[in-house]
Amino acid sequence: MDRRDAVVIAASRGGIPVLRTLVANLVPDGCTAFCVVLHIGRHRSVLPELLSQWGPLPAVNPAQEEGVQPLSQLQRRAVADP
């Protein structure tokens, strides 16, 4: 059985500096899914763009009912959906 880990991080807008430090220090292992939830109110989220700039992993907004994607698929999607 393959092992898969998930890390879920939730923050309010005040948590952005901590998220920046956290994602800058992530090590891609290909097995761990990182899900970040940030309360932004009624504004368009630029969180995926910021997280992708700050750290080694690509970040995207999930589509409705989208499951966790392997890193290889996520990297292709992040390039296709700037």
N, C-alpha and C positions, 0 to 999 in steps of 0.2 A: 504494500500500500504506500502510495506517495504521501509524503508529509507536506502539508501546506499550513503556513502560519498567516495570521491576519493581525494587523495592528490598526486600531481605530483611534483617531485623535480628534477631539472636539474642542473648539475654542470660540470665544467671542472675538470681535474685531481687535480687542486689546491683546490677543494672543499672537498677532502677526510676527512680532520680533522673535518670539520663542519658536514659532514654526520655521522661520528663516534659519535660525541656528540648528534646529532639529534636522531639517531636510538637507542642509549643507553637510551634515555628518553621517548621512545614511550610506550604507554599503550595500549595493545591489547584490543579492544572493540568488535571485531567480526563483525563490520559493516563498518569499514573504510578500503579502499584499498589504499596502499601506492605504488606508482610507482616511481622508481628512475632511471633517465637516466644520465649516466656519459660518457662524451667524453673521449675515451681511445686510439683513433687512430687505428692502425692495430694490436693491441695486443689482446691476449685472455683475456677475462674478468674474474677476480676472485672476482668481486664485490659481487655476491650472498654469497660466502663463508665468506667474510669479514663482510657483513651486518648481517649474521646469527650469527656470533661470537660476534659482538658488541652489539646486541640488543635482545629483547625478542621474536621477530617475525622471522619466517623462511623466507628466500629469495631465489628465483630461477630465472634463465633466462627463459623468456617466449618462448614457441615454436611458430612457424609461425602461425599467426592468432588465437592464443590462447586467450580466454576470461579471465576475472577476475575470480579467483577461491575462494570458501569459505575457511576460515582459516583451517577448519578441513581437507579438501582435500590438501591444500598447505602443511600442516604439514606432512601428509603421503608422499607426493611427495618429500619434502626436505630430509626426512629420506631415501627414496629409491634412490635418485639421489645425492650422496654426492659430 
